[in-house]
Amino acid sequence: MPEAVDPTIVIGAGVAGLTTALYLQRAGETVVVVDPLPPAGGASYGNAGLISADTSVPIALPGMVRKVPGWLTDRLGPLSVDPRYLPTALPWLVRWVMASRASRVESISDAMRALHQTTFDCWRELLGQAKFSELIRPLGQVHAWESDTETPSAALERSLRERQGIRTEKLTQDDLRQMFPGISRRVVRGLLLPGNGFTVNPQRLVQTLGDLLQEAGGTLVNERASRIIPGESGGHTVMTNIGWRKARKVVIAAGAWSNDLLRPLGIRVPLETERGYHAMLTAPGIDLRLPISNKTRSFGVTPMEHGLRVGGTVEIAGLQAPPNIERAKVLLEHVKGMFPDVDTREHRFWMGFRPSTPDSLPILGQAPGLPNVFLALGHGHFGMTGGPPSAKIVSNIVLGRPSPIDPAPYSAQRFV
Ligand SMILES: Cc1cc2nc3c(=O)[nH]c(=O)nc-3n(C[C@H](O)[C@H](O)[C@H](O)COP(=O)(O)OP(=O)(O)OC[C@H]3O[C@@H](n4cnc5c(N)ncnc54)[C@H](O)[C@@H]3O)c2cc1C
């Protein structure tokens, strides 16, 4: 009997791990996905579901440094840093401020553009047309403001879009009131991004990837990887809470927790968690056709098959601090301010961990100095968008094939 080949082990069953696993399995690899939680148990569960092919604006923009004192003192602002966590987060925050320099922003934005623009094609390829149509709406997204004055960061976002030739349509208050009946008059103008879209259910979308993986012959196991032990002949051992698993190749896609596996391997990458919250309104009493992001108050509302999801806020407080319920409650106030008729009585709060790099670009490809270990992590605010195109890049690198786009901007080497 021929000896069984050790599988490729993918650690993490979020959008990053499962899209990579599915591409690999379909390319003929034997794939085992290891995660103590079922598919979509992390950030991929509770995100706002925006799939933003035409959004390529980094989170760190010029002028950030002036805002730091406010982040430290306003615990309920759109971005807050827990002062107790500041010493831990400081090196990452310094890199973040460096990435916000005007000289860096254009090249980061171009790399985001190269990745994000194929997202719908990748989702269609992974899901097939029928499931794509069931779960994804490539119908556009709306940005809206409560002031006629354009802020410097909004002007920069506009110039990045113009530079990349991204199609937009300006919306007057009347346009907004037609598109979103009942929207408050305090929202005075908007912008339609017709090339963007959303999923009606991020959890079901990622669970579907898990189902498709198993249909293709891949395996999901509920185990927590505790350590990767490099082997001498190229293969590796993945220690889990249940036992030791031999792997020909390993892909680390453990989201915000990836550093727990990287550090013992001597791999240091600036990965921090930007915690975010949502309020799921299960009986909102209003319908929206498109997602709308309130850029003045930094929150967004996405219509989903199980209600309206109000999401947003960034909190730098690490993986251990308990959720701050007040940050979630603010989302209810915000949505009520934008849609006075919305019924917020039936709601569920959630907090999740964005796996974020300082330059808003994921970390993809070969792990530095470790043959047959690969990285698919760090998607920050954009995993539902960048996850599938990233998976295409990583799976090609794992298979030793040419990457569909230049992978250099996403390499871990940029931090070495
Ligand atoms: C409030 C909020 C709103 C967002 N909105 C959007 C949006 O609208 N559009 C968008 O594109 N992105 C959005 N994002 C970002 C997006 O959700 C993330 O970038 C994406 O889900 C990250 O996917 P991931 O697979 O890397 O991580 P996760 O989904 O967190 O998955 C990581 C998995 O790894 C597992 N794991 C961890 N450690 C181990 C271990 N030791 N062994 C085995 N498994 C392990 C975890 O259990 C988890 O299942 C949002 C995020 C938040 C928090």
The ligand as a MOL file (V3000), in Angstrom:
LIG
                    3D

  0  0  0     0  0            999 V3000
M  V30 BEGIN CTAB
M  V30 COUNTS 53 58 0 0 0
M  V30 BEGIN ATOM
M  V30 1 C -16.7150 44.9960 14.1030 0
M  V30 2 C -16.0000 44.4860 12.8780 0
M  V30 3 C -16.4770 44.8440 11.6320 0
M  V30 4 C -15.8140 44.4160 10.4750 0
M  V30 5 N -16.3520 44.7100 9.2620 0
M  V30 6 C -15.7570 44.2690 8.1260 0
M  V30 7 C -16.3370 44.5230 6.8730 0
M  V30 8 O -17.4230 45.0990 6.7800 0
M  V30 9 N -15.6940 44.0950 5.7550 0
M  V30 10 C -14.4980 43.4360 5.8220 0
M  V30 11 O -13.9310 43.1120 4.7650 0
M  V30 12 N -13.9400 43.1330 7.0210 0
M  V30 13 C -14.5360 43.5360 8.1670 0
M  V30 14 N -13.9920 43.2480 9.3850 0
M  V30 15 C -12.7270 42.5290 9.4300 0
M  V30 16 C -12.8960 41.0250 9.2040 0
M  V30 17 O -13.9230 40.5370 10.0040 0
M  V30 18 C -11.5580 40.3440 9.5590 0
M  V30 19 O -10.4960 40.9370 8.8570 0
M  V30 20 C -11.5990 38.8590 9.1920 0
M  V30 21 O -12.7490 38.2450 9.7070 0
M  V30 22 C -10.3460 38.1650 9.7090 0
M  V30 23 O -10.4350 36.8230 9.3400 0
M  V30 24 P -9.3980 35.7680 9.8850 0
M  V30 25 O -9.7760 34.4690 9.2980 0
M  V30 26 O -8.0180 36.2660 9.7080 0
M  V30 27 O -9.6330 35.7750 11.4770 0
M  V30 28 P -10.8360 35.1470 12.3800 0
M  V30 29 O -12.1410 35.1990 11.6680 0
M  V30 30 O -10.7370 35.8080 13.6910 0
M  V30 31 O -10.4350 33.6340 12.4440 0
M  V30 32 C -9.3020 33.1930 13.1350 0
M  V30 33 C -9.5860 31.7810 13.6110 0
M  V30 34 O -8.3940 31.2330 14.1330 0
M  V30 35 C -8.7300 30.4070 15.2210 0
M  V30 36 N -7.5680 30.2190 16.0550 0
M  V30 37 C -6.9340 31.1210 16.8420 0
M  V30 38 N -5.9070 30.5470 17.4840 0
M  V30 39 C -5.8840 29.2460 17.0840 0
M  V30 40 C -5.0670 28.1370 17.4210 0
M  V30 41 N -4.0510 28.2700 18.2810 0
M  V30 42 N -5.3330 26.9340 16.8610 0
M  V30 43 C -6.3610 26.7980 15.9700 0
M  V30 44 N -7.1720 27.8310 15.6300 0
M  V30 45 C -6.9380 29.0300 16.1910 0
M  V30 46 C -9.8550 31.1650 15.9140 0
M  V30 47 O -10.6300 30.3030 16.7380 0
M  V30 48 C -10.6270 31.7230 14.7260 0
M  V30 49 O -11.6730 30.8640 14.3480 0
M  V30 50 C -14.6340 43.6400 10.5760 0
M  V30 51 C -14.1650 43.2590 11.8280 0
M  V30 52 C -14.8440 43.6660 12.9770 0
M  V30 53 C -14.3430 43.2110 14.3210 0
M  V30 END ATOM
M  V30 BEGIN BOND
M  V30 1 1 1 2
M  V30 2 1 2 3
M  V30 3 2 2 52
M  V30 4 2 3 4
M  V30 5 1 4 5
M  V30 6 1 4 50
M  V30 7 2 5 6
M  V30 8 1 6 7
M  V30 9 1 6 13
M  V30 10 2 7 8
M  V30 11 1 7 9
M  V30 12 1 9 10
M  V30 13 2 10 11
M  V30 14 1 10 12
M  V30 15 2 12 13
M  V30 16 1 13 14
M  V30 17 1 14 15
M  V30 18 1 14 50
M  V30 19 1 15 16
M  V30 20 1 16 17
M  V30 21 1 16 18
M  V30 22 1 18 19
M  V30 23 1 18 20
M  V30 24 1 20 21
M  V30 25 1 20 22
M  V30 26 1 22 23
M  V30 27 1 23 24
M  V30 28 2 24 25
M  V30 29 1 24 26
M  V30 30 1 24 27
M  V30 31 1 27 28
M  V30 32 2 28 29
M  V30 33 1 28 30
M  V30 34 1 28 31
M  V30 35 1 31 32
M  V30 36 1 32 33
M  V30 37 1 33 34
M  V30 38 1 33 48
M  V30 39 1 34 35
M  V30 40 1 35 36
M  V30 41 1 35 46
M  V30 42 1 36 37
M  V30 43 1 36 45
M  V30 44 2 37 38
M  V30 45 1 38 39
M  V30 46 1 39 40
M  V30 47 2 39 45
M  V30 48 1 40 41
M  V30 49 2 40 42
M  V30 50 1 42 43
M  V30 51 2 43 44
M  V30 52 1 44 45
M  V30 53 1 46 47
M  V30 54 1 46 48
M  V30 55 1 48 49
M  V30 56 2 50 51
M  V30 57 1 51 52
M  V30 58 1 52 53
M  V30 END BOND
M  V30 END CTAB
M  END
